[in-house]
Amino acid sequence: MQHIYEVRKSEQPVHWTVEVPGSKSITNRALLLAALTNDEVCLDGVLFSDDSRCFLQSLCSLGFKTEVREEISQVTVQGCGGKIPISEGEIYVGSAGTAARFLTAMLGVSDGVWRIQASPQMQRRPMKPLFEALLSLGAKIEWLGETWHLPVCITGAGQRQTAFGKPAVLQMDISESTQFLSGFLLIAPMFASGLKIHIVSEKKDGSYIRITRRMMTEFGVTAEFSDGAYMVPAGSVYRRKLYQIEPDVSAACYFYAAAAVTGGDALVKRVHRDGMQGDLKFLNVLEQMGCAVQDEPEGIRVTGPVYGDPGRILTGNRGNGDAPESLIAGLRGIAVDMNDFSDQALTLAAIAPYADTPVRITNIAHIRGQESDRINAIVSNLARAGIACEEYSDGVKIFPGQPRPCRIETFDDHRVAMAFAVMGLRADGIVIENPACCRKTFEHYFDLLDELTGG
């Protein structure tokens, strides 16, 4: 892939019907769940991307038998009933937070010694609450780099994880990432006497935790949530033969946003309202901004407001001068708490300049510790485009305006690249640096965008 991608401005409303890959979040959870069964599990609709390949290769490095049929998006995993086939080895989790958090949790409660390597990007991301939980269970951790960060050499707690046949009890802060909790919930059947996790942070639940619990149920294990604690009973066992992975709603949202900013429509196949992914909440945001959302038999279709009808002329102070009278918007400004679907904060930020009043995004402080400092990525890239933006500790306020030509710095973050490409559909001269970073979750995103825009 080229070092830059020049976004082609859409002179007309888009009318797109697209298919997106499987969900990364569901794919990597399904790979782990399958490995923890006693069954041979066939996974359909698997995402093949940098993150999922790191997860899959890590399982292979641990001795799990897999059969990969990438051409039909299918993987078969032979589960080992909660045991790791080899007792000593090394895995590389790349930049995949799910692989890093979930597999570290699994190895930390197993019998054996393993080295866990990661990309420089993943080495910077928080891991301390997960390591603290493993240490409390009896695991031993040797820091191979910075303390509380990957890479590490971990000696699993094994039989030390549960004393006297009682459920293992943990305390956990999930304010930085809910993946810490999801990792332990997913491996809970490895605790023969059960597992109870008390959440000590203000945040105690979230959309990705609900995905984890729903998938556990689909594999035959229930995780109860009551009074700020999660409980998985003793004797829990995963069972499954076939599992269908949903399309990635996070990826679908970029095409829905394209419909919103051009006044066109986009249908993403096999995405429906009854899906488990939290980013479906982004559809509610688009509705509040003036879009129509319809769940059709083939998938959800989003239709953007017709620009110029009712034709609100952008007026008033943008924070850097008055908006030009020629700029007409159909999208309405909005204030929204995006804590529970924060992957779409960048998407909303990228289309916010085209709203008729400011857009305020709140309660997303935790995205500063993701693949990049995503709040800084929003502010700095909007500044490049000449868009006024106020930065807060937990969010941003973005003022209306027409983006000027600029280069978007992606910070090696796939969501920055994909979101700001949407901004370029209504602006001249938007150039995305390092578009190849999209390989993390959607390696053919820009190929598909070229196909759709005639590039």
C-alpha positions in Angstrom: 0.0 0.0 0.0 1.2 3.5 -0.8 2.6 5.8 1.9 -0.2 8.3 1.6 -3.8 8.1 0.5 -5.5 11.0 -1.3 -9.2 11.1 -0.4 -11.4 11.6 -3.5 -14.0 14.3 -2.7 -17.5 13.1 -3.5 -19.3 15.7 -5.7 -22.6 13.9 -5.3 -24.4 12.1 -2.4 -23.1 8.5 -2.0 -25.3 5.5 -2.6 -23.3 2.6 -1.3 -24.0 -1.0 -0.5 -21.0 -2.6 1.2 -19.8 -5.7 3.1 -17.4 -5.3 6.0 -15.1 -7.9 7.6 -16.0 -9.7 10.8 -15.8 -8.0 14.1 -12.3 -7.9 15.6 -13.6 -7.9 19.1 -15.8 -11.0 18.5 -13.2 -12.8 16.4 -10.6 -12.7 19.1 -13.0 -13.6 21.9 -14.2 -16.5 19.8 -10.7 -17.7 19.2 -10.0 -17.8 22.9 -13.4 -19.4 23.8 -12.9 -22.1 21.2 -9.4 -22.9 22.6 -10.8 -23.3 26.1 -13.5 -25.8 25.0 -13.0 -29.6 24.8 -14.4 -29.4 21.3 -13.3 -28.8 17.7 -15.0 -25.5 17.0 -15.6 -24.1 13.6 -15.7 -20.2 13.5 -17.4 -18.6 10.5 -17.1 -15.0 9.5 -13.6 -14.6 11.0 -11.8 -11.3 10.6 -8.3 -11.7 9.1 -6.2 -8.6 10.1 -3.0 -7.8 11.9 -4.7 -8.1 15.3 -6.5 -11.4 14.6 -3.5 -12.9 13.0 -1.4 -12.1 16.0 -4.0 -13.8 18.2 -4.3 -16.8 16.0 -0.5 -17.2 15.7 -0.1 -16.9 19.4 -2.5 -19.8 19.9 -0.5 -21.8 17.4 2.7 -20.9 19.3 1.1 -22.3 22.4 0.5 -25.6 20.7 -3.2 -25.3 19.8 -4.2 -27.0 16.6 -5.9 -24.8 14.1 -7.1 -25.1 10.5 -7.3 -21.8 8.6 -9.4 -21.2 5.5 -9.0 -17.5 4.9 -10.6 -17.5 1.5 -14.0 -18.3 3.2 -13.3 -16.5 6.4 -13.2 -19.6 8.5 -11.0 -21.0 11.3 -11.3 -24.4 13.1 -9.8 -24.6 16.6 -9.2 -27.8 18.6 -9.9 -26.9 22.2 -7.8 -28.3 25.1 -10.3 -27.9 28.0 -8.5 -25.0 29.6 -5.0 -26.5 29.4 -2.1 -25.0 27.5 -0.6 -27.7 25.1 3.0 -26.5 25.8 4.5 -25.5 29.2 7.2 -23.2 28.0 7.4 -20.9 25.0 7.0 -17.4 23.6 4.2 -15.5 21.9 4.0 -12.2 20.1 0.8 -10.2 20.5 1.7 -7.3 18.2 -0.4 -4.2 18.8 -3.5 -6.2 19.6 -4.9 -5.2 23.0 -7.3 -8.1 23.1 -4.4 -10.6 22.5 -2.2 -8.8 25.0 -4.8 -8.7 27.8 -6.7 -12.0 27.2 -3.7 -14.3 26.5 -1.7 -12.8 29.4 -4.6 -13.6 31.7 -4.8 -17.1 30.4 -1.1 -17.8 30.7 -1.0 -16.2 34.1 -3.3 -18.7 35.7 -1.8 -21.8 33.8 1.1 -24.1 34.6 4.2 -23.1 32.8 6.6 -20.3 31.9 6.1 -18.0 28.8 7.6 -14.9 27.3 5.1 -12.4 26.0 6.4 -10.0 23.4 4.6 -7.0 21.9 5.0 -4.1 19.4 6.4 -0.8 20.7 2.8 0.6 20.5 1.4 -2.1 22.7 4.4 -1.8 25.1 3.1 1.7 25.9 -0.4 0.7 26.7 -1.7 0.1 30.3 -1.5 -3.4 31.7 -1.0 -2.8 35.5 -4.5 -3.8 36.8 -4.2 -7.1 34.9 -0.6 -7.8 36.2 -1.7 -6.9 39.8 -4.6 -9.4 39.6 -2.2 -12.2 38.4 0.3 -11.4 41.1 -2.4 -11.7 43.7 -3.2 -15.2 42.4 0.4 -16.3 42.8 1.8 -15.7 39.3 5.4 -14.5 39.0 6.3 -11.8 36.5 9.7 -10.7 35.3 9.7 -7.4 33.5 11.7 -7.5 30.3 11.2 -3.8 29.7 9.4 -1.1 31.7 7.7 -2.2 34.9 4.0 -2.9 34.6 4.2 -3.1 30.8 4.9 -5.7 28.2 7.2 -7.5 27.4 7.3 -9.9 30.3 8.3 -13.4 31.3 5.4 -14.9 33.2 5.3 -18.0 35.4 1.7 -19.0 35.7 -0.1 -19.4 39.0 -1.3 -22.9 38.1 -2.6 -24.7 41.2 -1.8 -21.6 43.4 -4.7 -19.7 41.8 -7.4 -21.1 44.2 -7.0 -21.9 47.9 -8.9 -24.6 49.8 -11.4 -25.1 47.0 -13.0 -21.7 47.4 -13.7 -19.4 44.5 -10.8 -17.1 43.5 -11.6 -13.5 44.4 -10.1 -10.5 42.6 -10.3 -6.7 42.9 -10.0 -4.8 39.6 -10.0 -1.2 38.3 -11.3 -1.1 34.8 -11.3 2.7 34.2 -8.3 2.4 31.8 -9.6 -0.6 29.9 -12.5 -3.0 30.2 -10.3 -5.6 28.5 -8.7 -6.4 31.9 -12.1 -7.6 33.1 -13.1 -9.3 29.9 -9.8 -11.3 29.9 -10.5 -12.7 33.3 -14.2 -13.4 32.6 -13.3 -15.3 29.5 -10.8 -17.6 31.3 -13.1 -18.0 34.4 -13.8 -21.7 33.6 -10.1 -22.3 34.2 -10.8 -21.7 37.9 -12.3 -25.0 39.0 -13.8 -23.5 42.1 -15.2 -20.5 40.4 -14.2 -16.8 40.2 -15.5 -13.6 41.7 -14.3 -10.2 40.6 -15.1 -7.0 42.6 -14.9 -3.9 40.5 -13.3 -1.0 42.5 -13.5 1.7 39.8 -16.4 4.0 39.2 -17.0 2.3 35.9 -18.3 -1.2 36.4 -19.8 -2.2 33.1 -19.5 -1.4 29.4 -20.5 -2.5 25.9 -17.4 -4.7 25.4 -18.0 -6.4 28.8 -21.6 -7.1 27.6 -20.2 -8.7 24.4 -17.9 -10.9 26.5 -20.8 -12.0 28.8 -23.1 -12.7 25.9 -20.5 -14.8 24.0 -19.7 -16.7 27.2 -23.4 -17.5 27.4 -23.4 -18.7 23.8 -20.6 -21.0 24.7 -22.6 -22.3 27.7 -21.2 -20.3 30.7 -23.0 -17.6 32.6 -21.2 -14.6 34.2 -23.5 -12.9 36.8 -23.2 -9.2 37.6 -24.6 -7.9 40.9 -23.6 -5.2 43.4 -20.5 -4.2 41.5 -19.1 -7.8 41.2 -19.0 -10.5 38.6 -19.3 -14.1 39.5 -18.7 -17.3 37.4 -19.7 -20.5 39.2 -17.6 -23.5 39.9 -17.6 -26.3 37.4 -18.3 -24.0 34.4 -17.4 -25.6 31.0 -17.4 -24.1 27.5 -19.1 -26.2 24.8 -19.6 -25.3 21.1 -19.2 -26.8 17.7 -20.0 -23.9 15.3 -20.0 -20.2 15.9 -21.0 -17.3 13.5 -19.1 -14.0 13.9 -21.0 -10.8 13.3 -19.8 -8.2 10.8 -17.7 -5.4 12.4 -20.1 -2.6 13.3 -17.1 -0.3 14.1 -16.1 -0.6 10.4 -19.7 -0.2 9.2 -19.9 3.2 11.0 -17.4 4.8 8.6 -19.7 4.1 5.7 -22.8 5.3 7.6 -20.8 8.5 8.4 -20.1 8.9 4.7 -23.9 8.9 4.0 -24.4 11.4 6.8 -21.9 14.0 5.4 -22.9 13.7 1.8 -26.6 13.5 2.2 -26.6 10.0 0.6 -27.3 6.5 1.8 -25.2 3.5 2.8 -26.4 -0.1 3.5 -24.0 -2.4 5.2 -24.9 -6.1 4.7 -25.8 -8.3 7.6 -25.6 -5.5 10.2 -28.8 -5.5 12.3 -30.1 -3.7 15.4 -30.2 -7.0 17.4 -26.4 -7.3 17.2 -24.3 -7.4 20.3 -21.8 -4.6 19.5 -21.9 -1.4 21.4 -21.0 0.8 18.4 -24.6 0.3 17.2 -25.2 3.3 19.6 -23.5 5.4 16.9 -26.7 5.0 14.9 -28.6 6.8 17.6 -26.2 9.7 17.4 -26.7 9.9 13.6 -30.4 9.9 14.1 -30.2 12.8 16.5 -28.0 14.6 14.0 -30.8 14.3 11.3 -30.1 11.0 9.6 -32.7 8.2 8.9 -31.8 4.7 10.1 -33.7 1.7 8.7 -33.1 -2.0 9.5 -33.8 -3.8 6.2 -33.7 -7.5 5.5 -30.3 -7.1 3.9 -28.8 -4.9 6.6 -29.1 -1.5 8.2 -29.3 1.5 5.8 -28.4 5.1 6.9 -29.7 8.0 4.9 -28.1 11.4 5.5 -30.1 14.7 5.7 -30.6 16.5 2.4 -28.2 19.4 2.3 -30.0 22.6 1.7 -33.4 21.2 2.7 -34.3 22.7 5.1 -31.0 24.3 4.2 -29.7 25.8 7.5 -27.0 28.3 6.6 -24.1 28.0 9.0 -23.9 31.3 10.9 -22.5 32.5 14.2 -19.0 32.2 15.7 -16.9 29.1 14.9 -14.2 30.0 17.3 -12.0 31.3 14.5 -14.4 33.6 12.6 -17.8 33.4 11.1 -18.8 30.4 8.9 -19.1 31.3 5.2 -22.7 31.9 4.1 -22.2 29.4 1.3 -21.7 26.5 3.7 -25.0 24.6 4.0 -25.4 21.7 6.4 -28.1 19.2 7.0 -26.4 17.7 10.1 -27.3 19.0 13.5 -24.8 19.6 16.3 -25.0 17.4 19.4 -23.5 16.9 22.8 -23.0 13.2 23.6 -21.3 11.0 26.2 -19.4 8.4 24.2 -17.8 6.4 27.0 -19.7 3.2 26.1 -18.9 3.4 22.3 -15.7 5.4 22.3 -14.3 3.8 19.2 -16.6 6.1 17.3 -15.4 9.3 18.9 -13.0 9.8 16.0 -15.7 9.1 13.5 -18.0 11.7 15.1 -15.1 14.2 15.3 -14.4 13.8 11.6 -17.9 14.6 10.5 -18.5 17.3 13.2 -17.2 20.2 11.1 -20.2 19.6 8.8 -22.8 20.1 11.5 -24.7 23.4 11.9 -23.7 23.9 15.5 -20.8 22.7 17.7 -20.4 19.0 18.5 -19.4 18.2 22.1 -18.0 14.7 22.9 -17.5 13.8 26.6 -16.4 11.1 29.0 -13.7 9.6 26.7 -10.6 10.3 28.8 -9.6 6.6 28.5 -9.0 6.9 24.7 -5.8 8.8 25.5 -4.3 5.4 26.4 -5.4 3.5 23.3 -3.4 2.9 20.1 -2.7 6.6 20.2 -3.7 9.5 22.4 -6.9 9.8 20.4 -8.1 13.1 21.9 -4.8 14.6 20.8 -5.2 13.0 17.4 -8.6 14.7 17.0 -7.5 18.1 18.1 -4.2 18.2 16.1 -5.7 16.9 12.9 -8.7 19.2 13.0 -6.2 22.1 13.6 -4.4 21.0 10.4 -7.7 21.2 8.6 -8.4 24.7 10.0 -11.3 23.6 12.2 -11.6 25.2 15.6 -11.6 22.6 18.4 -11.5 22.9 22.2 -9.7 20.2 24.1 -10.8 19.0 27.6 -9.3 16.3 29.8 -12.1 13.9 28.9 -13.3 15.1 25.5 -13.5 17.8 22.8 -15.8 20.5 21.4 -15.7 20.9 17.7 -17.0 24.0 15.8 -18.5 24.0 12.3 -16.4 24.9 9.3 -15.1 23.8 5.9 -11.9 21.7 6.2 -9.0 23.0 4.2 -6.5 20.8 2.4 -4.2 19.1 4.8 -2.3 15.9 5.6 -3.8 13.8 8.4 -1.2 12.3 10.8 -2.5 8.9 11.8 -0.1 8.1 14.7 -0.1 4.5 13.4 -3.7 4.3 14.6 -6.2 2.6 12.3 -9.2 4.5 13.6 -7.6 7.9 12.9 -6.9 6.9 9.3 -10.4 5.5 8.6 -12.3 8.3 10.4 -10.6 11.2 8.8 -10.9 9.7 5.3 -14.6 10.3 5.8 -14.0 14.0 6.4 -12.3 14.1 3.0 -15.5 13.1 1.2 -16.7 16.7 1.5 -13.4 18.5 1.4 -10.7 19.0 -1.2 -7.1 17.9 -0.5 -7.4 15.6 2.5 -4.4 13.3 2.5 -4.1 10.3 4.9 -0.5 9.5 6.0 0.4 5.8 6.5 -2.9 4.3 5.4 -1.4 0.8 5.9 -2.0 1.1 9.6 -5.6 0.0 8.8 -4.2 -3.6 8.5 -4.8 -3.8 12.2 -8.5 -4.4 11.7 -9.6 -3.6 8.1 -6.7 -4.2 5.7 -8.7 -3.5 2.5 -10.5 -0.4 3.8 -8.8 2.0 1.3 -9.1 -0.4 -1.5 -12.9 -0.5 -0.9 -13.0 3.3 -0.6 -11.3 3.6 -3.9 -13.8 1.2 -5.5 -16.7 3.1 -4.0 -15.5 6.6 -5.0 -14.1 5.6 -8.4 -10.5 6.1 -7.4 
